[in-house]
Amino acid sequence: MVQADSRGNPAQAARILDGALTRPEAADDPAVQVEALVYRAGLALQLDEPDSARELVRQARSIPLDDGSRDALADTLRHAEDLIAALPPA
């Protein structure tokens, strides 16, 4: 994910991440899936795609996490809430 940012092309990063999210192994680890969805939501916000950003955060929120994963993802989950707050009203 960091590599996508370093290339400075959020649209290309979004395409790459969209492909990764559709592969079955993307759903194997819920924590990784949440991180990827929230990262992709951030890209959607950069690309002026507020509806996509909302949907991606909704998907991330819907993934069941155990307490350990929720604790480990605290920053990511906070970032998801910050993204929602930054979006224009639906």
DSSP file (Angstrom, degrees, kcal/mol; ACC not computed):
  #  RESIDUE AA STRUCTURE BP1 BP2  ACC     N-H-->O    O-->H-N    N-H-->O    O-->H-N    TCO  KAPPA ALPHA  PHI   PSI    X-CA   Y-CA   Z-CA
    1    1 A M     >        0   0    0      0, 0.0     4,-1.4     0, 0.0     5,-0.1   0.000 360.0 360.0 360.0 -36.6    0.0    0.0    0.0
    2    2 A V  H  >  +     0   0    0      1,-0.2     4,-2.3     2,-0.2     5,-0.2   0.892 360.0  58.1 -64.1 -37.7    2.9    2.4    0.7
    3    3 A Q  H  > S+     0   0    0      1,-0.2     4,-1.2     2,-0.2    -1,-0.2   0.886 100.9  56.5 -59.8 -38.4    4.2    1.7   -2.8
    4    4 A A  H  4>S+     0   0    0      1,-0.2     5,-0.8     2,-0.2     4,-0.4   0.912 109.4  45.7 -60.6 -42.1    0.9    2.9   -4.2
    5    5 A D  H ><5S+     0   0    0     -4,-1.4     3,-1.6     1,-0.2    -1,-0.2   0.900 107.1  58.0 -65.9 -40.5    1.3    6.3   -2.4
    6    6 A S  H 3<5S+     0   0    0     -4,-2.3    -1,-0.2     1,-0.3    -2,-0.2   0.739  99.9  58.0 -67.4 -21.2    4.9    6.7   -3.4
    7    7 A R  T 3<5S-     0   0    0     -4,-1.2    -1,-0.3    -3,-0.4    -2,-0.2   0.624 101.3-135.9 -83.5 -12.4    4.1    6.5   -7.0
    8    8 A G  T < 5 +     0   0    0     -3,-1.6    -3,-0.1    -4,-0.4    -2,-0.1   0.728  68.1 114.4  70.4  22.6    1.8    9.5   -6.7
    9    9 A N     >< +     0   0    0     -5,-0.8     4,-2.4     1,-0.1     3,-0.2  -0.772  35.9 177.1-127.4  87.6   -1.0    8.0   -8.8
   10   10 A P  H  > S+     0   0    0      0, 0.0     4,-2.5     0, 0.0     5,-0.1   0.829  81.3  56.7 -62.0 -31.5   -4.1    7.4   -6.6
   11   11 A A  H  > S+     0   0    0      2,-0.2     4,-2.0     1,-0.2     5,-0.1   0.927 110.5  43.8 -65.4 -43.2   -6.2    6.2   -9.6
   12   12 A Q  H  > S+     0   0    0      2,-0.2     4,-2.4    -3,-0.2    -1,-0.2   0.909 113.0  52.1 -66.6 -41.4   -3.7    3.5  -10.4
   13   13 A A  H  X S+     0   0    0     -4,-2.4     4,-2.7     1,-0.2    -2,-0.2   0.903 108.5  51.7 -60.2 -40.9   -3.4    2.6   -6.8
   14   14 A A  H  X S+     0   0    0     -4,-2.5     4,-2.8     2,-0.2    -1,-0.2   0.912 109.1  49.6 -63.1 -43.0   -7.2    2.2   -6.6
   15   15 A R  H  X S+     0   0    0     -4,-2.0     4,-1.9     2,-0.2    -2,-0.2   0.919 112.6  47.2 -62.4 -43.4   -7.2   -0.1   -9.6
   16   16 A I  H  X S+     0   0    0     -4,-2.4     4,-2.0     1,-0.2    -2,-0.2   0.936 114.7  45.9 -63.5 -46.0   -4.5   -2.3   -8.1
   17   17 A L  H  X S+     0   0    0     -4,-2.7     4,-2.5     1,-0.2    -2,-0.2   0.882 108.5  56.1 -67.3 -38.1   -6.2   -2.4   -4.8
   18   18 A D  H  X S+     0   0    0     -4,-2.8     4,-1.0     1,-0.2    -1,-0.2   0.913 108.4  49.2 -58.5 -41.8   -9.6   -3.1   -6.4
   19   19 A G  H  X S+     0   0    0     -4,-1.9     4,-0.7     1,-0.2     3,-0.5   0.911 111.0  48.9 -63.3 -42.3   -8.0   -6.1   -8.1
   20   20 A A  H >< S+     0   0    0     -4,-2.0     3,-0.7     1,-0.2     6,-0.3   0.873 107.6  55.1 -65.6 -36.8   -6.5   -7.3   -4.8
   21   21 A L  H 3< S+     0   0    0     -4,-2.5    -1,-0.2     1,-0.2    -2,-0.2   0.733 104.3  54.7 -70.6 -21.1   -9.8   -7.0   -3.0
   22   22 A T  H 3< S+     0   0    0     -4,-1.0    -1,-0.2    -3,-0.5    -2,-0.2   0.642  86.6  95.6 -87.2 -14.1  -11.6   -9.2   -5.5
   23   23 A R  S X< S-     0   0    0     -3,-0.7     3,-1.9    -4,-0.7     4,-0.4  -0.546  84.1-122.1 -75.6 142.1   -9.2  -12.1   -5.1
   24   24 A P  G >  S+     0   0    0      0, 0.0     3,-1.7     0, 0.0     4,-0.3   0.837 108.5  61.2 -54.0 -37.3  -10.3  -14.8   -2.6
   25   25 A E  G >> S+     0   0    0      1,-0.3     3,-0.9     2,-0.2     4,-0.6   0.699  88.3  72.8 -68.0 -15.9   -7.3  -14.5   -0.4
   26   26 A A  G <4 S+     0   0    0     -3,-1.9    -1,-0.3    -6,-0.3     3,-0.1   0.786 100.0  46.3 -65.3 -25.1   -8.1  -10.8    0.3
   27   27 A A  G <4 S+     0   0    0     -3,-1.7    -1,-0.2    -4,-0.4    -2,-0.2   0.487  90.0  86.5 -94.9  -3.7  -11.0  -12.1    2.5
   28   28 A D  T <4 S+     0   0    0     -3,-0.9    -1,-0.2    -4,-0.3    -2,-0.1   0.918  91.3  41.6 -65.3 -44.4   -8.9  -14.7    4.4
   29   29 A D  S  X S-     0   0    0     -4,-0.6     4,-2.3     1,-0.2     3,-0.3  -0.903  70.9-158.5-108.3 109.5   -7.6  -12.3    7.1
   30   30 A P  H  > S+     0   0    0      0, 0.0     4,-2.6     0, 0.0     5,-0.2   0.860  92.0  54.3 -56.5 -37.5  -10.3  -10.0    8.3
   31   31 A A  H  > S+     0   0    0      1,-0.2     4,-2.3     2,-0.2     5,-0.2   0.914 109.7  46.7 -64.4 -41.9   -7.7   -7.5    9.7
   32   32 A V  H  > S+     0   0    0     -3,-0.3     4,-2.6     2,-0.2    -1,-0.2   0.899 111.9  51.4 -65.9 -40.0   -6.0   -7.3    6.3
   33   33 A Q  H  X S+     0   0    0     -4,-2.3     4,-2.6     2,-0.2    -2,-0.2   0.919 109.6  49.4 -64.5 -42.2   -9.3   -6.8    4.6
   34   34 A V  H  X S+     0   0    0     -4,-2.6     4,-2.5     2,-0.2     5,-0.2   0.937 112.0  48.6 -61.1 -46.1  -10.3   -4.0    6.9
   35   35 A E  H  X S+     0   0    0     -4,-2.3     4,-2.5     1,-0.2    -2,-0.2   0.922 112.9  47.7 -59.8 -44.2   -7.0   -2.2    6.4
   36   36 A A  H  X S+     0   0    0     -4,-2.6     4,-2.6     1,-0.2    -1,-0.2   0.907 112.1  49.0 -65.2 -42.0   -7.3   -2.6    2.6
   37   37 A L  H  X S+     0   0    0     -4,-2.6     4,-2.1     2,-0.2    -1,-0.2   0.904 113.1  46.5 -65.2 -41.1  -10.9   -1.3    2.5
   38   38 A V  H  X S+     0   0    0     -4,-2.5     4,-1.9     2,-0.2    -2,-0.2   0.908 112.8  49.8 -68.9 -40.4  -10.1    1.7    4.6
   39   39 A Y  H  X S+     0   0    0     -4,-2.5     4,-1.8    -5,-0.2    -2,-0.2   0.928 111.6  49.1 -60.8 -43.9   -7.0    2.5    2.6
   40   40 A R  H  X S+     0   0    0     -4,-2.6     4,-2.4     1,-0.2    -2,-0.2   0.864 107.1  55.7 -65.1 -35.1   -9.1    2.2   -0.6
   41   41 A A  H  X S+     0   0    0     -4,-2.1     4,-2.1     2,-0.2    -1,-0.2   0.892 105.5  52.5 -62.6 -38.9  -11.8    4.5    1.0
   42   42 A G  H  X S+     0   0    0     -4,-1.9     4,-2.0     2,-0.2    -2,-0.2   0.895 108.9  49.3 -63.1 -39.9   -9.0    7.0    1.5
   43   43 A L  H  X S+     0   0    0     -4,-1.8     4,-2.1     2,-0.2    -2,-0.2   0.903 108.0  54.3 -64.8 -40.3   -8.1    6.8   -2.2
   44   44 A A  H  <>S+     0   0    0     -4,-2.4     5,-2.8     1,-0.2    -2,-0.2   0.900 107.2  50.9 -60.3 -39.9  -11.8    7.2   -3.1
   45   45 A L  H ><5S+     0   0    0     -4,-2.1     3,-1.5     1,-0.2    -1,-0.2   0.923 109.8  49.6 -63.4 -43.2  -11.9   10.4   -1.1
   46   46 A Q  H 3<5S+     0   0    0     -4,-2.0    -1,-0.2     1,-0.3    -2,-0.2   0.848 110.8  51.1 -61.5 -33.7   -8.7   11.6   -3.0
   47   47 A L  T 3<5S-     0   0    0     -4,-2.1    -1,-0.3    -5,-0.1    -2,-0.2   0.292 118.2-112.4 -89.0  10.0  -10.4   10.7   -6.3
   48   48 A D  T < 5S+     0   0    0     -3,-1.5    -3,-0.2     1,-0.1     3,-0.1   0.923  74.9 134.9  58.4  47.8  -13.6   12.7   -5.4
   49   49 A E     >< +     0   0    0     -5,-2.8     4,-2.3    -8,-0.1     3,-0.2  -0.627  19.0 164.1-121.2  68.9  -15.7    9.5   -5.1
   50   50 A P  H  > S+     0   0    0      0, 0.0     4,-2.5     0, 0.0     5,-0.2   0.849  73.3  53.4 -61.8 -36.1  -17.6   10.1   -1.9
   51   51 A D  H  > S+     0   0    0      2,-0.2     4,-2.2     1,-0.2     5,-0.2   0.914 110.6  47.6 -65.4 -40.5  -20.2    7.4   -2.5
   52   52 A S  H  > S+     0   0    0     -3,-0.2     4,-2.7     2,-0.2     5,-0.2   0.917 110.4  52.4 -63.7 -43.0  -17.5    4.8   -3.1
   53   53 A A  H  X S+     0   0    0     -4,-2.3     4,-2.3     1,-0.2     5,-0.2   0.923 109.9  48.7 -59.5 -44.6  -15.7    5.9    0.1
   54   54 A R  H  X S+     0   0    0     -4,-2.5     4,-2.4     1,-0.2    -1,-0.2   0.927 112.7  47.8 -60.2 -45.7  -18.9    5.6    2.1
   55   55 A E  H  X S+     0   0    0     -4,-2.2     4,-2.5     2,-0.2    -2,-0.2   0.898 110.7  51.0 -64.8 -41.0  -19.5    2.1    0.7
   56   56 A L  H  X S+     0   0    0     -4,-2.7     4,-2.3     2,-0.2    -1,-0.2   0.907 111.6  46.9 -64.9 -41.5  -15.9    1.0    1.4
   57   57 A V  H  X S+     0   0    0     -4,-2.3     4,-2.7    -5,-0.2    -1,-0.2   0.899 110.5  53.9 -66.1 -39.0  -16.1    2.1    5.0
   58   58 A R  H  X S+     0   0    0     -4,-2.4     4,-1.4    -5,-0.2    -2,-0.2   0.923 109.6  48.0 -59.0 -43.8  -19.4    0.4    5.4
   59   59 A Q  H  X S+     0   0    0     -4,-2.5     4,-0.6     1,-0.2     3,-0.2   0.919 111.5  49.9 -62.6 -43.7  -17.9   -2.8    4.1
   60   60 A A  H >< S+     0   0    0     -4,-2.3     3,-1.1     1,-0.2    -2,-0.2   0.912 110.0  50.7 -62.0 -42.2  -14.9   -2.4    6.5
   61   61 A R  H 3< S+     0   0    0     -4,-2.7    -1,-0.2     1,-0.2    -2,-0.2   0.792 104.7  59.1 -64.7 -27.9  -17.3   -1.8    9.4
   62   62 A S  H 3< S+     0   0    0     -4,-1.4    -1,-0.2    -3,-0.2    -2,-0.2   0.583  80.0 101.7 -81.5  -9.5  -19.3   -4.9    8.6
   63   63 A I  S << S-     0   0    0     -3,-1.1     2,-0.2    -4,-0.6    -3,-0.0  -0.638  77.9-123.3 -79.1 123.2  -16.3   -7.3    8.9
   64   64 A P        -     0   0    0      0, 0.0     2,-0.4     0, 0.0    -2,-0.1  -0.467  33.2-173.7 -68.6 133.0  -16.5   -9.1   12.2
   65   65 A L        -     0   0    0     -2,-0.2     2,-0.1   -35,-0.1     0, 0.0  -0.968  20.2-129.5-126.9 142.2  -13.3   -8.6   14.3
   66   66 A D     >  -     0   0    0     -2,-0.4     4,-2.7     1,-0.1     5,-0.2  -0.380  39.8 -97.4 -79.4 171.0  -12.3  -10.2   17.6
   67   67 A D  H  > S+     0   0    0      1,-0.2     4,-2.5     2,-0.2     5,-0.2   0.876 123.4  52.7 -59.3 -39.5  -11.2   -8.0   20.4
   68   68 A G  H  > S+     0   0    0      2,-0.2     4,-2.4     1,-0.2    -1,-0.2   0.918 111.9  44.6 -63.2 -43.9   -7.5   -8.5   19.6
   69   69 A S  H  > S+     0   0    0      2,-0.2     4,-2.1     1,-0.2    -2,-0.2   0.909 111.8  52.9 -66.3 -41.5   -7.9   -7.5   16.0
   70   70 A R  H  < S+     0   0    0     -4,-2.7    -2,-0.2     1,-0.2    -1,-0.2   0.913 111.4  46.7 -60.8 -42.0  -10.1   -4.5   16.9
   71   71 A D  H >< S+     0   0    0     -4,-2.5     3,-1.4    -5,-0.2     4,-0.2   0.924 112.4  49.5 -64.3 -43.9   -7.4   -3.3   19.3
   72   72 A A  H 3< S+     0   0    0     -4,-2.4     3,-0.3     1,-0.3    -1,-0.2   0.803 114.3  46.2 -65.4 -28.5   -4.7   -3.9   16.7
   73   73 A L  T 3X S+     0   0    0     -4,-2.1     4,-3.1     1,-0.2     5,-0.3   0.212  75.7 116.4 -98.0  14.4   -6.7   -1.9   14.1
   74   74 A A  H <> S+     0   0    0     -3,-1.4     4,-2.2     1,-0.2     5,-0.2   0.893  79.0  45.7 -53.0 -46.0   -7.6    1.0   16.4
   75   75 A D  H  > S+     0   0    0     -3,-0.3     4,-2.4    -4,-0.2    -1,-0.2   0.913 114.0  48.9 -64.7 -42.1   -5.8    3.5   14.3
   76   76 A T  H  > S+     0   0    0      2,-0.2     4,-2.1     1,-0.2    -2,-0.2   0.914 111.8  48.6 -63.8 -43.0   -7.3    2.1   11.1
   77   77 A L  H  X S+     0   0    0     -4,-3.1     4,-1.7     2,-0.2    -1,-0.2   0.873 111.3  50.2 -66.7 -36.7  -10.8    2.2   12.5
   78   78 A R  H  X S+     0   0    0     -4,-2.2     4,-2.3    -5,-0.3    -1,-0.2   0.910 108.8  52.7 -64.4 -41.6  -10.3    5.8   13.7
   79   79 A H  H  X S+     0   0    0     -4,-2.4     4,-2.5     1,-0.2    -2,-0.2   0.892 105.5  54.8 -61.1 -39.5   -9.1    6.7   10.3
   80   80 A A  H  X S+     0   0    0     -4,-2.1     4,-2.1     1,-0.2    -1,-0.2   0.913 109.0  47.4 -60.0 -42.7  -12.2    5.2    8.8
   81   81 A E  H  X S+     0   0    0     -4,-1.7     4,-2.2     1,-0.2    -1,-0.2   0.881 110.2  52.7 -66.9 -37.4  -14.3    7.4   11.0
   82   82 A D  H  X S+     0   0    0     -4,-2.3     4,-1.5     2,-0.2    -2,-0.2   0.888 107.6  52.4 -63.5 -38.9  -12.2   10.4   10.1
   83   83 A L  H  X S+     0   0    0     -4,-2.5     4,-0.8     2,-0.2     3,-0.2   0.931 109.0  49.0 -62.2 -45.2  -12.8    9.6    6.4
   84   84 A I  H >< S+     0   0    0     -4,-2.1     3,-1.0     1,-0.2    -2,-0.2   0.915 110.0  51.7 -60.6 -42.6  -16.6    9.5    7.0
   85   85 A A  H 3< S+     0   0    0     -4,-2.2    -1,-0.2     1,-0.2    -2,-0.2   0.809 107.5  53.8 -64.2 -29.0  -16.4   12.9    8.8
   86   86 A A  H 3< S+     0   0    0     -4,-1.5    -1,-0.2    -3,-0.2    -2,-0.2   0.607  90.2  97.7 -81.8 -11.8  -14.5   14.4    5.9
   87   87 A L  S << S-     0   0    0     -3,-1.0     3,-0.1    -4,-0.8   -42,-0.0  -0.454  81.2-110.4 -78.5 148.3  -17.1   13.4    3.3
   88   88 A P        -     0   0    0      0, 0.0    -1,-0.1     0, 0.0    -2,-0.1  -0.372  53.6 -77.8 -67.4 157.5  -19.8   15.7    2.1
   89   89 A P              0   0    0      0, 0.0     0, 0.0     0, 0.0     0, 0.0  -0.250 360.0 360.0 -57.0 144.0  -23.3   14.9    3.3
   90   90 A A              0   0    0     -3,-0.1   -39,-0.0   -40,-0.0    -3,-0.0   0.482 360.0 360.0 -72.7 360.0  -24.9   12.1    1.3
